[in-house]
């Protein structure tokens, strides 16, 4: 299957942000991220507006042009940014309150005034997603579900999680997780029990394993048709573009439908936002 997607792409290896149309290599735009290092998280917040989290905060850009419209640059250690329906923004990261050995979630109002801060002990966190009345924190070898005060509610874990990247609560109450260096996707049921995995090298057709080269499953997105699109990051540095297929698409049952790469444009695809 040839993937047909228009999406924003964070190339971690070359520290660039792209608008890509897989059916037209000449379309879109590309911009450097020198002013916005370690961008990891993206969210669509309007018809032509996206929120991008980076190491010091977040910025908002025009999707069509890549123009930066607004930036909030105050911290060190931000790993995730999320805009809520009420206009508040949640920032997650390490030691954002000036302390040490702690995970923080900060709340900013629409005027970017900090209105709340939660903290818990911890030494690793990547993306965070709200899940109703709780938060899903990716904490390396497990997903920690907490209340809004970051008090632990339960842990979701699967053998092979290493730098687990993103967890998302699904409509049925289950949770979908990308396993980082485990290079697979994991489904948990509403009770938090591991229900199954897909996308791992041993779950792909043998003829495709070398071509796909699962290495690190980072950001993913569940499309309206239930398909799961996954960024298959291939390593730090500028010369990883010919390694594996960096954008993968699975059907709702976890069967690989196809993949896409552009070795000339991308080194290591980490963040995606399918438009």
N, C-alpha and C positions, 0 to 999 in steps of 0.2 A: 504493500500500500504506500503510495506517495502522499506524504502529509501535506495538507493544505491549511496553513495557519498564518495569520498575521499576529505578531506578538512582540512585546518588549523583552529584550534579552540582556541580562547582565553577564558580560564576559569577565569573570574573575581573573583569568590568566593574563589578560591584557588591560584590565581595569578600564573597560569601555562599556557604554550602554548603547544598544542598537534598537531601532524599529525594523523588524524583519518581516518580509512576505516570502514564504517558502516557494511560492509559485513565480516570483519575480525577483531575482537576485539584485537587480538594479534599483529596486524600490526602497523606500525608507530613508533612514538617516543613521548617523553614528556620531557619538560624542565621547570625549575623554571624561574620566572620573577623578582627575587629579584633585579637584576641589571638593570631591565627595568620596573620600576613600572608604574601602570596604563596604560598598553598597551591597546589601543582601536581600532586602525585603521590598516587595512592590504590591500595590493595591490600586485598583481603579476607583476613583472617587468622583467621576463625572464623565460625560460623553467624550470629552477631549482632555481629561486631566487624570494624572496618576500621582500617587504618593510613593516616594522611594526612600526607604530608610538607609542610613549610612552610619559610619562609626561615630560621628559626632552629633547625629540628630536625624533630620529628614529634609527632603525638598519636594516640591510639587512642580510638575512639568506639563507642558502641552504635548499630548501624545503625537499630534500630527507633525509637529516641527522639532520637538526636543528642547524647546525653549524653557528655561527654568523660570517659574513664575513666582515662587516663594521659597524661602529656605529658613530653617531653624537649626542653628549650629552652636551648641552650648556645652556638650558633654564629651566624654571619652569612654568608649566601651558599649555603645548602643549596638544591639544585634537585631532588633525588630521594631517595626512601627506599624500602627494600626489605627485607622480613622473609624470612629464609632458613628452610629446613625445620628446621635445628638450633636455631632460636630467636634466632640472631644477627640484627642489623640492619645493613644497609649504607647509609651516607649518602654522597651524592655532591654536590659543589658546588665553588665557587671559594674558594680560600685558607682552607679550613677549619682548617688547621694554623697560621694566623697569618702565613703567608708572603705573597708577592705573585706575580701572574701565573702561578698554578698551579691545576691541577685535582686535587682530592683524592677518594679513596674511603676512608672510615673504617669500621672494623668495631667494633660494640658487642656485648658478650655479652648474655644475657637479663637481667642485672642492670644493663644500660646502662653498663657499664665498657668504656672503649675498649681494645681488644686489638690493633689493627693500624691502620696508616695507610699509604696509598700516594699518591704524588704524581708528576705530570708537568707540564711546561710547557704552558700553554694559556690562552686568554682567553675561552672560551665553552664551556659545557656545559649541557644540559638533562636530560632523563630518561636514566637508565642502567638497563640490565637485564642480569643475569647470563645467560650463554649457555653452560652446561656449564662448561668450564674457562676461559672468557674473559668479558670484559665488553664490552657494546655501549654506547659513549658517543656521544650526539648532540652533534656539534661544529660546529654552524651549517651549513656547506655540504657536510658529509660525515658519515658514521658511522665512528668509529674503533673498531676491535676491538682490545682489548689483553689481555694476560695479567693475572693478579691483582696484579702489581706495576706495572701501567699502562704496561708496555712494549708498543709498537705491534706488532700482528701483521699487520693489513691495513686498507685503507680501502675503504668502500662509498660510492659517490657517483653522483648522477644529475643531469643538467642541470635547473636550477630549484630545487634544494634551497636554502632560505634559512631559517635558524633551524629546521632539521629537529628534530622534537620527540621522537619515540619510535621505537625499533627493537626488534623482537621476533624471536627465533630460532624458526623453525617446526619441526614434527616431521620434515620432509623435509630439514632442514639449511639451507633457504633463510632469508631474512630479509625481514620486512615492515617498511616505514618510512613514517611520516607526514612529509610534506615541508615542514611549516610554511607560510610565505608562498607556497611553490610551489603549495599547494592541490591536491595530488594524493597518491595512495598509490603506493609503489614496491615492486616485488618483486625480490629478488635471489636467484639460484640458490645452491646449496651452495658453488660456487666463487667467489662474490662478484660474479658478472657480472649486470648489470641484465637482468632477464628480461621486464619490462613494467611499465606503470603503469596506474592506473585512477582515476576520480573527478575528473579535471581538467575544467575547464569545456568544453574542446573534445571531451571524451569523453562528455559528458552529452547526452541528447536536447535539441535546440535549444529546444524549447518549455519546457524546465525550467530552462535555464541561469540566467535572471534570478531565478526563484523560489528556486532552491537557493543561488545566489550564492557559489560557492566562494571563500573568502578566506584562511583559515589553517587547515590541517588539523593539529590538536593531538593530544590523547590518542585512542587507538583501542583497541578490544577485539575479539578474535576469539572468536566464540561457538562453542558445541559443534557447531552445524550447519555451521560453516565461514563463516558470514556475518561481515562486518566492520562494526562500528558505530564511527562516527567523530564526534568533536566538531569542528564547523566554526566556530571562533572568529571573531567579527566585529569586534573592535577594542576598544581601551581605553575605559573610561568607562561611565556608567550607562544610556545611551540607544541601545543597539544591538539591542534585542530584536526589532525589526521588520525587521532586515536578514537576508535569506536564511533557509535552514533550518539550524538549529544542531545537530541530531542527524540523522545520515545513516546509512542501512544499505545495504550492498552485499552481493550474494551472493558465493559463493566464486569466481566467474568475474569479479567486478568490476562487475557490472551494478547500477545504482542501483535499489533496491527501494522506497525511500520516505524521507521525512524528517519531522521534528517540530520545532516551536518553541512557546514560550509567551512572547510579548512582554511580558505583564504580570508574569511571574515572573522571567525571565532577561534579562540584557543580553548577555553574551558567554560562551558555554559553552566551557570550556577543558579541564576534567578530568571524566572519566566513569568510573563503575564499575557496570557492569550486574550486577544481582543475580539 
